[in-house]
Amino acid sequence: MVRGQLANLARMPGLHPYSFSKDILGFLMTTESQNLGFIRKTVLFVSIVSPSLSFFFQTQVSHFTSINNNETLQSVKNKLKTRMMKDSERILEGSAQQSVSLNKIYTQLFIINDESDPINREHEIWQIETTNDLNTSAQTIINYNEILKPPLDENTTMKTVLTKGIAGIGKTVTVQKFVHDWASGKANQDLELVFLLPFRELNLLEGKKSLFDLLCDFYPEFKEARPISDWICDRKVLFILDGLDEYKNELSFQTSILSDLTKKATLDVLLANLLRGKLLPSAHLWITSRPVAAEQLPSEIFRQGYVTQIRGFIDEQKDEYFTRQFEDPDLTQKVICHLRSHKSLWILCHIPLFCWISSVVLKTIIKSQNKDSEMPSNQTEMYIHYLLIQTGLSHNKYQGENVSQEDALLQHKELIKKLAGLAYWKLKEQNAIFSKEDLRKYYITPDEALRYPGIITCVSECKSGYNRTKHFSFVHLSVQEFFAALFVFHEFLSGNQDSLGLTKAKMGQKSNLSDFLKSVIDVAVESKNEHLDLFNCFLFGISCDSSRCILEGLLPRLDDSSLEDHKKVTKYIKSLRRKDLSPERCFGLVRCIVELKDSSFLQMPDLECSRTTKPLTLFQCTLLAFRFVMSDTDHDEFVLRKFNITLEGFQRFSPAITRFRKAMLKGSGFTEKHCDILVPLLTSPNSHLTHLDLSHNSLGLSTLKQLSRAFCDPKCQIQMLNLSHNDLHSQDMELIKDVLSGSNVNLKILDLSDNQLEDEGVKMISAGLQSANCHLEVLKLSGCHIKEGVLKLLSSLKASLRELDLQYNDLGNIMEKKVCLRKYKQPSLRIYTGGVCSHQPGLYQYAVTLTFDPRTANEYLYLNENNTVAVCKREKQQLPANDERFDKCNQVLCCQPLSGRCFFTVDVIGTGVHMGVACKGIKRKGANDTVCLGRNKMSWCLCCSKNLFVAHDKKTESLTKPLQTESTRKVGVFLDQEAGSIFFYRLSPEPELLYMFDADFPEDQELFAAFSIQEPDNSVSSL
């Protein structure tokens, strides 16, 4: 009937299109206008009946539809905002009854752009775990309300953003503040709709649902939008997926493609397609997660997005938080003073949740004025006191009697054990929300649970409304992890640990505490994520004697002290040699040791006093660095060669370098990858580094570029830089010129000795010296192949320069006169010249020709070819006796004394040859330690046996780099007497550093090249 009426109306002669459209639109509005499907059919029908009116009519209908859609959207949006504003305006402190205004308590957190490369990740983890004052000035700070805007392009909106952060750092609260500001109209009003979907609530979903139905379950107000669901697909909508680490399933992206908003599928399929942009491709996503759980997200979903990280509070914000918490300034001061007096506690206060728990605990203890109450000194004790306080409050409120916290703990012992069991088994399932049925499985009634408001909260009353049956959770995941650890330790003390699934002990075999904790560690390091890390910390902390004393009555007695068991498990952790331990996992293990409250457990004297034969493990590097970083004193000098550290180990240790004044990386095999690690440290505002020694390495151009940029950074405090012996050339000095003329450079001492700079390189250095920004005081250019270029150099010197080293350069007589004239004009300037020079490149400019001294040669050593070859033979030769001959050891010295800088090379045949440098005063008679090379303070040697090693004063060290496999092997030895250094090189054919000694040469002793040939037919030839 309707179509007939429309057809007659369309065919009326002389009908004006506008009049027709007006009439028909009015007609539609009075009939079936609420049915969008009917309107679309009407448009199609009119286009067939009257093609001339089709376009005009479609335009009018589109206008009408748009108005109708917008009105529907606005209605839904207003209702959502009202609902979300109410839900987000208060922040829970224990339960809904203990909530406070979000705007009152919220303290701005630092969110930074998180670069994904492992070096920056390493530094960020260190700053999160150990730094009082986070390095925020070196990062791009992002306001939470601008999370969708990339740091470098505020006009663009990112499709997908991931925000990482450790437990309790404030991810959920930040999301809540974002939602509150959107709902209240303060920010992000360009977003049409915002949907907050916590993973802990998504875990409750069962079966299949469409995305539209899922949203309606969480937000019933959204049901109004069903008629316009297709239209909404093109609007600007934000989904906030909060707490990926709490999702009980592992995300799988190998699922079927789903693009229909109304098509039903499992939650995994919905999430995978939403994240991949197949479902609602125009929607924006914001995901929050703990760091390790975030690694399951593929990088492809961030092609139009980026990764951020919440850093928590810096020191000023910690003070601000406690000031907001307490109205009493005296109480605030006492709380802050106690936390600052325990460095580990103060560092943990960068976590907002820990600040809140600390405020509850310390406020109660301080106000109680109980002199017998010990203040908590570690994280576990803080949570134990929190348990005591909440138990006392619950008892006093619901039992109507005031008793001590200890008595309340005893009276509620059984309920606490039940809650602890619930916490552990649900943590194993990675489930943070429990139903009434879950509670009943552990013989807990909902009323009992809710009588613990500081421990358990009812989440369905304060969340979005999905599934109106009551659900419960611990007030925070860390509280659940603490209760879980409490349960596990109770079961261990009761002999029930076999059923926990945490240990590898045989059924029925009772393990001691150390074995139990070792097994727990084994399980932890095998875990793919970090969901047990904090649990392990609490477990270690609860095992301490002091913790068990506080929990007396709740835990079965353990007669023996735990100290010896802690020593054993600490030794076990330090010995872990796994190569796949992530930075987070290493820190988890360090924090376990910290919870044991014995600072001696953190020490590794065997590693700190001498170089070890085996490379330090990743954990040992982390622990060693932790010791330095956590120390209250600054350290003077870090010598990399003192430790046997791999490149990855250097990365783990590197953040500790900022606590030293000097970084001595001399002869360390420094590479571009090392430089990638070092540069961020040089520009850290928290760095104490002022001296950097990179000598005797082989820096490439790209490495030098990185370093020069760092030196020009205003945050870099380097004053002394040693780049000698680095195979630098004249063209590289362009970068040095830029450093010398940089406006923010603090450089005072620069050593470029023994590089092939030549005159062209010196001219560039001279240009840098002339800059008004240059304040150099010491410049060392010895052995740089300088000739006429010294004239330009001398004319560029400024009054600030007080020392210039030009030794080992061919300056000539004219240059010498110019130098003398400069000294006369600037008396305060000390210029050093002299030294034998040659035109050979590199170390060969110091080459010396040596011959073996027949007077010192042992009778089994035969000297040939004008005393340039020494061969060991089985037959003893008859030689005249003298005091200088080695009578029992197959050793020989050379004739020529070594002084200044000397480089000599030898051919070695055989595997029983030792070579090096010895003082003239080395003993000659007998075969004891005072005679043998490397066995006394008078000699330093490289031992070319089957396993290459070096020796001095009875201390040996194996080397990982072998000599050549050929029968004849070439070795070079470089002596820098003034610097107190001996270097051994493999010549293949260019010198490659094997090892270097820092030597304290006796001033009254001449030095000689020394050799020991142990096996017959082995030989040494001087080249």
Residue pairs with C-beta under 8 A, 6 or more apart in sequence:
2 31
2 32
3 45
5 27
6 24
6 42
6 45
6 46
6 49
7 49
9 15
9 20
9 23
9 24
10 20
10 46
10 49
10 50
10 53
11 49
11 50
17 52
17 53
17 56
17 57
18 56
20 53
20 57
21 53
21 56
21 57
21 60
24 42
24 46
24 57
25 60
25 61
25 64
28 39
28 42
28 64
29 64
32 38
32 39
33 39
33 68
34 227
36 65
36 68
36 227
36 228
39 61
39 64
39 65
42 61
43 54
43 57
43 58
43 61
46 53
46 54
46 57
47 54
47 57
47 58
69 228
69 231
72 224
72 225
72 227
72 228
73 192
73 193
73 225
73 228
73 232
73 235
75 224
76 193
76 221
76 222
76 224
76 225
77 192
77 193
79 221
79 224
80 183
80 193
80 194
80 219
80 221
80 222
81 182
81 183
81 184
81 185
82 183
83 219
83 221
83 464
83 465
84 179
84 180
84 182
84 183
84 194
84 196
85 180
85 183
85 184
87 462
87 463
87 464
88 102
88 176
88 177
88 179
88 180
88 183
89 101
89 102
89 103
89 180
90 99
90 100
90 101
90 102
91 99
91 100
91 101
91 102
91 105
91 106
91 173
91 176
92 98
92 99
92 457
92 462
92 475
93 99
93 100
93 356
94 390
94 453
94 454
94 455
94 457
94 475
95 450
95 453
95 454
95 456
95 457
95 458
95 475
96 457
96 458
96 461
96 462
97 453
98 453
98 454
99 462
102 173
102 176
102 177
102 180
103 180
104 324
105 324
105 325
106 173
106 177
107 313
107 317
107 320
107 321
107 324
107 352
108 144
108 317
109 144
109 169
109 170
109 174
109 310
109 311
109 312
109 313
109 317
109 352
110 134
110 136
110 139
110 141
110 310
110 311
110 312
110 314
111 141
111 142
111 143
111 144
111 147
111 163
111 174
111 308
111 309
111 310
111 311
112 124
112 136
112 139
112 140
112 141
112 142
112 308
112 309
112 311
113 139
113 140
113 142
113 151
113 306
113 307
113 308
114 120
114 121
114 124
114 164
114 307
114 308
114 309
115 121
116 299
116 307
118 651
119 651
119 676
119 677
119 680
120 680
121 583
122 583
122 651
122 652
122 654
122 655
122 677
123 135
123 654
123 655
123 680
123 681
124 309
124 311
125 291
125 583
125 584
125 587
126 625
126 629
126 655
127 134
127 135
127 311
127 655
128 134
128 166
128 311
128 312
128 350
129 347
129 587
129 591
130 347
130 626
130 629
130 630
130 655
131 347
131 629
131 686
132 314
132 315
132 346
132 347
133 314
133 315
133 686
134 311
134 312
134 314
134 350
135 684
135 685
135 686
136 311
136 314
137 685
137 715
138 680
138 683
138 684
138 685
138 715
140 151
142 151
142 308
144 174
144 177
144 178
145 178
145 181
145 186
145 187
145 188
146 154
147 161
147 163
147 178
147 286
147 308
148 157
148 158
148 161
148 188
148 238
148 284
148 286
149 156
149 157
149 158
150 156
150 158
150 306
151 306
157 190
157 236
157 284
158 284
158 304
158 305
158 306
159 277
159 284
159 285
159 304
159 305
160 275
160 284
160 285
160 286
160 287
160 301
160 302
160 304
160 305
161 284
161 285
161 286
161 287
161 305
161 306
161 307
161 308
162 287
162 288
162 289
162 294
162 297
162 302
162 305
162 306
162 307
162 308
163 171
163 174
163 286
163 287
163 288
163 289
163 307
163 308
163 309
163 310
164 288
164 289
164 290
164 291
164 294
164 307
164 308
164 309
164 310
165 171
165 288
165 290
165 291
165 309
165 310
165 311
165 312
166 290
166 291
166 351
167 290
167 351
167 353
167 476
167 477
167 478
167 481
167 534
168 351
168 352
168 353
168 354
168 476
168 477
168 478
169 310
169 311
169 312
169 350
169 351
169 352
169 353
170 310
170 312
170 351
170 352
170 353
171 242
171 243
171 288
171 289
171 310
172 198
172 242
172 243
172 288
173 352
174 288
174 310
175 196
175 240
175 242
175 286
175 288
178 187
178 188
178 240
179 194
179 196
179 240
181 187
181 188
182 188
182 189
182 191
182 194
183 194
188 194
188 238
190 236
191 236
191 237
191 238
191 284
192 232
192 235
192 236
192 237
193 232
193 235
193 237
193 238
194 237
194 238
194 240
195 215
195 218
195 219
195 237
195 238
195 239
195 240
196 240
196 242
196 464
197 214
197 218
197 239
197 240
197 241
197 242
198 242
198 243
198 246
198 463
199 241
199 242
199 243
199 244
199 245
199 246
199 247
200 243
200 246
200 432
200 433
200 459
200 473
201 218
201 433
201 459
201 463
201 464
201 466
201 467
201 471
202 247
202 267
202 271
203 246
203 247
203 248
203 431
203 432
203 433
204 433
204 435
204 466
204 467
204 471
205 214
205 267
207 266
208 264
208 265
208 266
209 217
209 264
209 265
209 267
209 270
210 260
210 261
210 262
210 263
210 264
210 265
211 261
211 262
211 270
211 274
211 279
211 280
212 222
212 226
212 229
212 261
212 262
213 262
213 264
214 267
214 270
215 222
216 222
216 223
216 226
217 465
217 466
217 467
218 464
218 465
218 466
219 464
219 465
220 465
225 232
229 261
229 262
230 261
233 261
233 280
233 282
234 282
235 282
236 282
236 284
237 280
237 282
237 283
237 284
238 283
238 284
238 285
238 286
239 274
239 280
239 283
239 284
239 285
239 286
240 286
240 288
241 271
241 285
241 286
241 287
241 288
242 288
243 288
243 289
244 251
244 287
244 288
244 289
244 290
244 293
244 294
244 297
245 289
245 290
245 292
245 293
245 294
245 529
245 531
246 430
246 432
246 477
247 293
247 430
248 429
248 430
248 431
249 267
249 268
250 296
251 268
251 271
251 272
251 275
251 296
251 297
252 268
252 272
253 272
253 275
253 276
253 298
255 268
255 269
255 272
255 273
256 265
256 269
257 273
257 278
258 265
258 269
258 270
258 273
258 278
258 279
259 273
259 278
259 279
259 281
260 279
261 279
261 280
265 273
270 279
273 279
274 280
274 283
274 285
275 285
275 287
275 297
275 301
276 300
276 301
277 301
285 301
285 305
287 294
287 297
289 297
290 529
290 530
291 309
291 530
291 584
292 528
292 529
292 530
292 582
292 584
293 529
293 530
293 531
294 307
311 350
312 350
312 351
312 352
313 321
313 349
313 350
313 351
313 352
313 355
314 350
318 336
318 339
318 346
318 349
318 350
318 355
319 336
321 349
321 352
321 355
321 359
322 332
322 335
322 336
322 355
322 359
323 329
323 332
325 332
325 355
325 356
325 359
325 363
326 332
326 335
326 359
326 363
331 363
331 366
331 367
334 362
334 366
335 358
335 359
335 362
335 363
335 366
338 345
338 362
338 375
339 345
339 346
339 349
339 358
339 362
340 346
342 377
342 378
343 630
343 632
344 378
344 379
344 594
344 630
345 358
345 376
345 377
345 378
345 379
345 382
348 354
348 379
349 355
349 358
353 476
353 478
354 379
354 382
357 382
357 383
357 386
358 382
360 386
360 389
360 454
361 376
361 382
361 385
361 386
361 389
362 375
362 376
364 385
364 389
365 373
365 375
365 385
374 546
376 382
376 384
376 385
377 597
378 541
378 594
378 595
378 597
379 537
379 538
379 541
379 591
379 595
380 482
380 537
380 538
380 540
380 541
380 542
380 544
380 547
380 595
381 541
381 546
381 547
381 550
383 478
383 479
383 482
383 538
384 542
384 547
384 550
384 551
385 550
386 454
386 479
387 409
387 416
387 455
387 482
387 486
388 405
388 406
388 408
388 409
388 550
389 405
389 454
390 452
390 453
390 454
390 455
391 405
391 408
391 409
391 412
391 416
391 452
392 403
392 404
392 405
392 408
393 453
393 454
394 408
394 412
394 451
394 452
394 453
394 454
395 401
395 403
395 408
395 411
395 412
396 402
396 403
396 408
397 451
398 451
399 411
403 411
406 552
406 553
409 416
409 551
409 553
409 554
410 553
410 554
413 553
413 554
415 444
415 448
415 452
416 483
416 486
416 554
417 487
417 490
417 554
418 442
418 443
418 444
419 442
419 444
419 449
419 452
419 455
419 456
419 483
420 483
420 484
420 486
420 487
420 490
421 442
421 487
422 434
422 438
422 439
422 442
422 444
422 483
423 474
423 480
423 481
423 482
423 483
423 484
423 486
423 487
424 483
424 484
424 487
424 488
424 500
426 432
426 434
426 438
426 480
427 480
427 481
427 484
427 531
427 532
427 535
428 501
430 531
432 473
432 474
432 477
432 480
433 459
433 471
433 472
433 473
434 471
434 472
434 473
435 469
435 470
435 471
435 472
436 446
436 469
436 470
438 472
439 445
439 446
439 449
439 472
446 470
446 472
449 456
449 472
450 456
450 458
450 472
454 475
455 474
455 475
455 479
455 483
456 472
456 473
456 474
456 475
457 472
457 473
457 474
457 475
458 470
458 471
458 472
459 471
459 472
459 473
460 467
460 468
460 469
460 470
460 471
461 470
473 480
474 480
474 483
478 534
481 534
481 535
481 538
482 538
484 535
484 538
485 535
485 536
485 538
485 539
485 541
485 542
486 538
486 542
486 551
486 554
488 497
488 500
488 502
488 539
489 539
489 542
489 543
489 555
490 554
490 555
490 556
491 497
491 499
491 500
492 513
492 516
493 555
493 556
493 557
493 558
494 556
495 510
497 503
497 505
497 511
497 516
498 505
498 507
498 508
502 519
502 520
502 523
503 511
503 516
503 519
503 520
503 523
504 519
504 522
504 523
505 511
505 515
505 516
505 519
511 519
512 565
513 543
513 558
513 562
513 565
513 569
514 564
514 565
514 566
514 568
514 569
514 572
517 539
517 540
517 543
517 565
517 569
518 568
518 569
518 572
520 536
520 539
521 536
521 569
521 572
521 573
521 576
521 589
521 592
523 532
524 532
524 533
524 536
524 585
524 588
524 589
525 576
525 578
525 581
525 585
525 589
530 584
530 585
530 588
533 584
533 585
533 588
533 591
534 588
536 588
536 592
537 588
537 591
537 592
537 594
537 595
538 595
540 592
540 593
540 595
540 596
541 547
541 595
541 596
541 597
542 548
542 551
542 555
543 562
543 565
543 566
543 596
544 562
544 566
544 595
544 596
544 597
545 561
545 562
545 563
546 597
548 555
548 558
548 562
563 598
566 596
566 598
566 601
567 601
570 593
570 596
570 601
573 589
573 592
573 593
573 619
574 604
574 619
574 620
574 623
575 617
576 589
576 617
576 619
577 617
578 617
578 618
578 619
579 618
581 589
581 617
581 618
581 619
583 622
583 652
586 618
586 619
586 622
586 623
586 652
587 622
589 619
589 622
590 602
590 619
590 622
590 623
590 626
593 601
593 602
593 623
594 602
602 623
602 626
602 627
602 630
603 627
604 620
604 623
604 624
604 627
606 612
607 616
607 620
607 624
607 643
608 624
610 642
610 955
611 641
611 642
611 643
611 644
611 957
612 643
612 644
613 644
613 957
613 958
614 644
615 644
615 645
615 646
615 649
616 624
616 643
616 644
616 645
616 646
616 649
617 649
618 648
618 649
618 652
620 649
621 645
621 649
621 650
621 652
621 653
622 652
622 653
624 643
624 653
624 656
625 652
625 653
625 654
625 655
625 656
626 656
627 656
628 635
628 656
628 659
628 660
629 655
629 656
629 659
631 659
634 659
634 660
634 661
634 688
635 659
635 660
635 661
636 660
636 661
636 662
637 660
637 661
637 662
637 664
638 656
638 657
638 660
638 662
638 663
638 664
639 664
639 666
640 650
640 663
640 664
640 665
640 668
641 664
641 666
641 667
641 668
641 996
643 653
645 653
647 671
647 673
647 674
650 674
650 677
651 677
654 677
654 678
654 681
655 681
657 663
657 678
657 681
657 689
658 681
658 684
658 686
658 687
658 688
658 689
659 688
660 688
660 689
661 688
661 689
661 690
661 691
662 689
662 690
662 691
662 692
662 693
662 720
663 678
663 689
663 691
663 692
663 693
664 691
664 693
665 674
665 678
665 692
665 693
665 694
665 697
666 693
666 694
666 695
666 696
666 697
666 722
666 996
667 695
667 696
667 697
667 983
667 993
667 996
668 674
668 697
669 697
669 993
670 694
670 697
670 699
670 703
671 703
672 700
672 702
672 703
672 706
675 699
675 703
675 706
675 707
676 706
679 706
679 707
679 709
679 710
681 687
681 689
682 689
682 692
682 707
682 710
682 711
682 713
682 716
682 718
683 710
683 713
683 715
683 716
684 715
685 715
687 715
687 717
688 717
689 717
689 718
690 717
690 718
690 719
690 720
690 746
691 718
691 719
691 720
692 718
692 720
692 721
692 722
693 720
693 722
694 707
694 721
694 722
694 723
694 726
695 722
695 723
695 724
695 725
695 726
695 751
696 724
696 725
696 726
696 983
696 993
696 996
697 725
697 726
698 726
698 727
699 707
699 723
699 726
699 727
699 728
701 732
704 728
704 732
704 735
705 735
708 735
708 736
708 738
708 739
710 716
711 718
711 721
711 739
711 742
711 745
711 747
712 738
712 739
712 742
712 744
712 745
713 744
714 744
716 744
716 745
716 746
717 746
718 746
718 747
719 746
719 747
719 748
719 749
720 747
720 748
720 749
721 747
721 749
721 750
721 751
722 751
723 750
723 751
723 752
723 755
724 751
724 752
724 753
724 754
724 755
724 780
725 753
725 754
725 755
725 843
726 755
727 755
727 756
727 842
728 752
728 755
728 756
728 757
728 761
729 755
729 756
729 757
729 758
729 761
730 756
730 757
730 758
730 759
730 760
730 761
730 764
731 760
731 761
732 761
733 757
733 760
733 761
733 762
733 764
733 765
734 764
736 750
736 752
736 764
736 765
736 768
737 764
737 765
737 767
737 768
738 768
739 745
739 747
739 768
740 747
740 750
740 765
740 768
740 769
740 771
740 773
740 774
740 776
741 767
741 768
741 771
741 773
741 774
742 773
743 773
745 773
745 774
747 775
747 776
748 775
748 776
748 777
748 778
749 776
749 777
749 778
750 776
750 778
750 779
750 780
751 778
751 780
752 765
752 779
752 780
752 781
752 784
753 780
753 781
753 782
753 783
753 784
753 805
754 782
754 783
754 784
754 808
754 842
754 843
755 761
755 784
756 784
756 785
756 841
756 842
757 765
757 781
757 784
757 785
757 786
758 784
758 785
758 786
758 787
758 789
759 786
759 787
759 788
759 789
759 792
760 789
761 784
761 789
762 781
762 784
762 786
762 789
762 790
762 792
762 793
763 789
763 792
765 779
765 781
765 793
766 789
766 792
766 793
766 795
766 796
767 796
768 774
769 776
769 779
769 793
769 796
769 797
769 798
769 801
770 796
770 798
774 798
774 800
775 800
776 798
776 800
776 801
777 800
777 801
777 802
777 803
778 801
778 802
778 803
778 804
779 801
779 803
779 804
779 805
780 803
780 804
780 805
781 793
781 804
781 805
781 806
781 809
782 805
782 806
782 807
782 808
782 809
782 832
782 835
783 807
783 808
783 809
783 835
783 837
783 845
783 846
783 901
784 809
785 809
785 810
785 839
785 845
786 793
786 806
786 809
786 810
786 811
787 809
787 810
787 811
787 812
787 815
788 815
790 806
790 809
790 811
790 815
790 818
790 819
791 815
791 818
794 818
794 819
794 822
797 804
797 822
797 826
797 829
799 826
801 829
802 828
802 829
802 830
803 829
803 830
803 831
803 832
804 829
804 830
804 831
804 832
805 831
805 832
806 819
806 831
806 832
806 833
807 832
807 833
807 834
807 835
808 835
808 836
808 837
808 845
808 846
808 901
809 833
809 835
809 837
810 837
810 839
811 819
811 833
816 833
819 831
819 833
822 829
822 831
823 829
823 831
835 900
835 901
836 900
837 845
838 844
838 845
838 846
838 847
839 845
840 847
842 991
843 903
843 972
843 974
843 985
843 991
844 903
846 901
846 902
846 903
846 974
847 903
847 904
847 905
848 896
848 898
848 902
848 903
848 904
849 896
849 904
849 1022
850 868
850 894
850 895
850 896
850 904
850 1009
850 1022
851 866
851 867
851 868
851 894
851 895
851 896
851 1022
852 863
852 867
852 868
852 870
852 892
852 893
852 894
852 895
852 1011
852 1022
853 867
853 884
853 892
853 893
853 894
853 895
853 1008
854 863
854 867
854 879
855 882
855 884
855 885
856 884
856 885
856 886
856 891
856 892
856 893
856 924
857 863
857 870
857 879
857 885
857 886
857 892
858 885
858 886
858 887
858 888
858 889
858 890
858 891
858 892
859 876
859 877
859 878
859 879
859 885
859 887
860 872
860 873
860 874
860 875
860 876
860 877
860 890
861 870
861 871
861 872
861 873
861 890
861 891
861 892
861 1013
862 870
862 871
862 872
862 873
862 877
863 869
863 870
863 892
864 870
864 871
865 1021
867 895
868 1021
868 1022
869 1019
869 1020
869 1021
869 1022
870 892
870 1011
870 1013
870 1019
870 1020
870 1021
871 1013
871 1017
871 1018
871 1019
872 890
872 910
872 912
872 1013
872 1014
872 1015
872 1016
872 1017
872 1018
872 1019
873 1016
873 1017
874 1016
879 885
883 924
884 924
885 924
886 892
886 924
886 931
887 924
887 925
887 926
888 925
888 926
888 927
888 931
889 927
889 931
889 932
889 933
889 1012
890 1012
890 1013
890 1014
891 931
891 932
891 933
891 1010
891 1011
891 1012
891 1013
892 1010
892 1011
892 1013
893 918
893 1008
893 1009
893 1010
893 1011
894 1008
894 1009
894 1010
894 1022
896 1008
896 1009
897 920
897 1006
897 1007
897 1008
898 917
898 975
898 977
898 1006
898 1007
898 1008
898 1009
899 977
899 1006
899 1007
900 977
900 978
901 974
901 975
901 976
901 977
901 978
902 974
902 975
902 977
903 972
903 973
903 974
903 975
904 972
904 973
904 1009
904 1022
904 1023
905 970
905 971
905 972
905 973
905 987
905 1022
905 1023
906 915
906 970
906 971
906 972
906 973
906 1011
906 1020
906 1021
906 1022
906 1023
907 968
907 969
907 970
907 1020
907 1021
907 1023
908 915
908 944
908 963
908 968
908 969
908 970
908 971
908 1018
908 1019
908 1020
909 967
909 968
909 969
909 1017
909 1018
909 1019
909 1020
909 1021
910 944
910 1013
910 1015
910 1017
910 1018
910 1019
911 944
911 945
911 946
911 1015
911 1018
912 944
912 945
912 1013
912 1014
912 1015
912 1018
913 943
913 944
913 1011
913 1012
913 1013
913 1014
913 1018
913 1019
913 1020
914 933
914 934
914 941
914 942
914 943
914 944
914 951
914 1011
914 1012
914 1013
914 1014
915 941
915 942
915 944
915 971
915 973
915 1009
915 1010
915 1011
915 1012
915 1020
916 933
916 934
916 939
916 940
916 941
916 942
916 973
916 982
916 984
916 1009
916 1010
917 939
917 940
917 941
917 973
917 975
917 982
917 999
917 1007
917 1008
917 1009
917 1010
918 933
918 938
918 939
918 940
918 941
918 1007
918 1008
918 1010
919 938
919 939
919 1001
919 1002
919 1005
919 1006
919 1007
919 1008
920 1005
920 1006
920 1007
920 1008
921 938
921 1002
921 1005
922 930
922 931
922 936
922 938
922 939
922 1010
923 930
923 931
923 936
923 938
924 931
925 931
929 935
929 936
929 954
930 936
930 938
932 1012
933 939
933 941
933 951
933 1010
933 1011
933 1012
934 940
934 941
934 943
934 950
934 951
934 952
934 953
934 954
934 956
935 951
935 953
935 954
936 953
936 954
937 952
937 953
938 1002
938 1005
939 952
939 1010
940 950
940 951
940 952
940 982
940 997
940 999
941 950
941 951
941 952
941 1010
941 1012
942 948
942 949
942 950
942 971
942 973
942 984
942 994
942 995
943 949
943 950
943 951
943 956
944 963
944 969
944 971
947 958
948 958
948 959
948 961
948 962
948 963
948 994
949 956
949 957
949 958
949 959
950 956
950 957
950 959
950 984
950 995
950 997
951 957
952 997
952 999
957 995
959 994
959 995
961 986
961 992
961 994
963 969
963 971
963 986
964 970
964 986
964 988
969 986
970 986
970 987
970 988
970 989
970 1023
971 984
971 985
971 986
971 987
972 984
972 985
972 986
972 987
972 991
973 982
973 983
973 984
973 985
973 1009
974 981
974 982
974 983
974 985
975 981
975 982
975 983
975 1007
976 982
976 983
977 1001
977 1007
980 998
980 999
980 1000
980 1001
981 996
981 997
981 998
981 999
982 996
982 997
982 999
983 993
983 995
983 996
983 997
984 993
984 994
984 995
984 996
985 991
985 992
985 993
985 994
986 992
986 994
1001 1007
1011 1020
1013 1019
1013 1020
